[in-house]
Amino acid sequence: MVSLVGFLQDPKNRKLLFRIVLFVNILIMLTALSSLVVTAFGQEAAAPAQGDKYMGAGIAVAGSTLGAGIAIYGTASSGMAALVEKSELSTWLLLLAGLGEGVAIYGLIIAILILG
């Protein structure tokens, strides 16, 4: 089984992941734009299904936790290398890892706002 870190080290896989994320973002934007266009031309927009808010909350949490994981991965890998040379940088390492974790908390807050 290939780990995510090993998967992302290959430039071809990075390009593939970037294209997939870009495609999904374009689909989400087109969906939102289509509902705006329908309401702009005076037609009554259909009421959103009950599941739409759950999907939006899930996307918010999934995206934010993925971003937080990438941030903590970068902080941990470079922070451990810095700790080998200067042990007094441990406070900065914890601070930067906490900032990366804050991204996931913001996504969770957005999901709560969407569901509430």
C-alpha positions as CSV (number, residue, x, y, z in Angstrom):
1,M,0.0,0.0,0.0
2,V,1.4,3.4,-1.0
3,S,1.3,6.2,1.5
4,L,0.0,9.6,0.6
5,V,3.4,11.1,1.1
6,G,5.0,8.7,-1.2
7,F,2.3,9.2,-3.7
8,L,2.7,12.9,-3.7
9,Q,6.5,12.8,-4.1
10,D,6.1,11.7,-7.7
11,P,5.6,14.8,-9.9
12,K,3.1,12.9,-12.2
13,N,0.9,12.1,-9.2
14,R,1.0,15.7,-8.1
15,K,-0.2,16.9,-11.5
16,L,-2.9,14.3,-11.4
17,L,-4.1,15.3,-8.0
18,F,-4.0,19.0,-9.0
19,R,-6.1,18.3,-12.1
20,I,-8.7,16.3,-10.0
21,V,-9.0,19.0,-7.4
22,L,-9.2,21.7,-10.1
23,F,-12.0,19.7,-11.9
24,V,-14.0,19.2,-8.7
25,N,-13.7,23.0,-7.9
26,I,-14.9,23.9,-11.4
27,L,-17.9,21.6,-11.0
28,I,-18.8,23.2,-7.7
29,M,-18.4,26.7,-9.2
30,L,-20.6,25.8,-12.2
31,T,-23.3,24.4,-10.0
32,A,-23.4,27.5,-7.9
33,L,-23.3,29.7,-11.0
34,S,-26.2,27.8,-12.6
35,S,-28.4,28.5,-9.7
36,L,-27.5,32.2,-9.8
37,V,-28.3,32.4,-13.5
38,V,-31.7,30.8,-13.1
39,T,-32.6,33.3,-10.4
40,A,-31.2,36.2,-12.3
41,F,-33.5,35.6,-15.3
42,G,-36.6,35.8,-13.1
43,Q,-37.4,32.1,-13.0
44,E,-38.0,30.7,-9.6
45,A,-35.1,28.6,-8.4
46,A,-35.9,25.2,-7.1
47,A,-35.6,24.8,-3.4
48,P,-32.3,23.1,-2.5
49,A,-32.6,19.5,-1.4
50,Q,-32.1,18.7,2.2
51,G,-28.9,16.8,1.4
52,D,-27.2,19.8,-0.2
53,K,-26.3,21.3,3.1
54,Y,-24.8,18.0,4.3
55,M,-22.8,17.8,1.2
56,G,-21.6,21.4,1.6
57,A,-20.6,20.8,5.2
58,G,-18.8,17.6,4.2
59,I,-16.8,19.4,1.5
60,A,-15.9,22.2,4.0
61,V,-14.6,19.7,6.6
62,A,-12.9,17.5,4.1
63,G,-11.1,20.4,2.4
64,S,-10.0,22.1,5.6
65,T,-8.7,18.9,7.1
66,L,-6.8,18.0,3.9
67,G,-5.2,21.5,4.0
68,A,-4.4,21.2,7.7
69,G,-2.8,17.8,7.1
70,I,-0.6,19.3,4.4
71,A,0.3,22.2,6.6
72,I,1.2,20.0,9.5
73,Y,3.2,17.6,7.3
74,G,5.3,20.5,6.1
75,T,5.7,21.9,9.6
76,A,6.7,18.6,11.1
77,S,9.1,17.5,8.4
78,S,11.0,20.8,8.3
79,G,10.6,21.4,12.0
80,M,12.2,18.1,12.9
81,A,15.2,19.0,10.6
82,A,15.5,22.3,12.3
83,L,15.3,20.7,15.8
84,V,18.3,18.6,15.0
85,E,20.4,21.7,14.6
86,K,18.8,24.0,17.1
87,S,16.8,22.5,19.9
88,E,15.5,25.9,21.1
89,L,13.2,26.1,18.0
90,S,10.7,23.7,19.6
91,T,8.4,26.5,20.7
92,W,8.2,27.8,17.1
93,L,7.5,24.3,15.8
94,L,4.6,23.9,18.1
95,L,3.3,27.4,17.3
96,L,3.4,26.8,13.5
97,A,1.8,23.3,13.9
98,G,-1.0,24.9,15.9
99,L,-1.6,27.5,13.1
100,G,-1.9,24.7,10.6
101,E,-4.4,22.9,12.8
102,G,-6.4,26.1,13.0
103,V,-7.3,25.6,9.4
104,A,-9.2,22.4,10.3
105,I,-11.0,24.2,13.1
106,Y,-12.1,26.9,10.7
107,G,-13.6,24.3,8.3
108,L,-15.4,22.7,11.2
109,I,-16.9,26.1,12.2
110,I,-18.0,26.7,8.6
111,A,-19.7,23.3,8.6
112,I,-21.5,24.1,11.8
113,L,-22.7,27.4,10.3
114,I,-23.9,25.6,7.2
115,L,-25.9,23.0,9.1
116,G,-27.2,25.4,11.7
